[in-house]
Amino acid sequence: MISINDRVVLDESELHFDFMRASGPGGQNVNKVSTAVRLRFPVNQSACLPEDVRLRLCRLAGKKMGADGVLTIVARAKRTQEGNRRDAIERLVELIARACQRPKTRRDTRPTLASKKRRLESKRRHGQTKAQRRTPASPED
């Protein structure tokens, strides 16, 4: 069990790992050992996630979320399979923790009297500057 917060706990049996060869650091083993990890987490079928967290997670995941509702995280930065596995789990936990935070509701506010006065004063000054740039009208005969 992986604890996200007091409300959400992930069951490790829902996480599916695929291992593949990775480019990058690894020395002589880079073409022989499958160190990169693809973590797949079925968000839509998960019994661990509350509905509101599931919806926010789908929105936050972006391209990592497939059409089938499976979240895919690829980790290949570490040299070992276990290091990449831990990195993928940490990234999943971080993403779910962000999805657990409820967004603050926006309340409409009104501009203050001082800000209205500043805006009008700025408009008046701008108009005066433009008026000074105009050429005076020549008297027509």
Secondary structure, 3 states (H helix, E strand, C coil): CEECCCCCEECHHHCEEEEECCCCCCHHHHHCCCCEEEEEEECCCCCCCCHHHHHHHHHHHHHHECCCCEEEEEECCCCCHHHHHHHHHHHHHHHHHHHHCCCCCCCCCCCCHHHHHHHHHHHHHHHHHHHHHCCCCCCCC
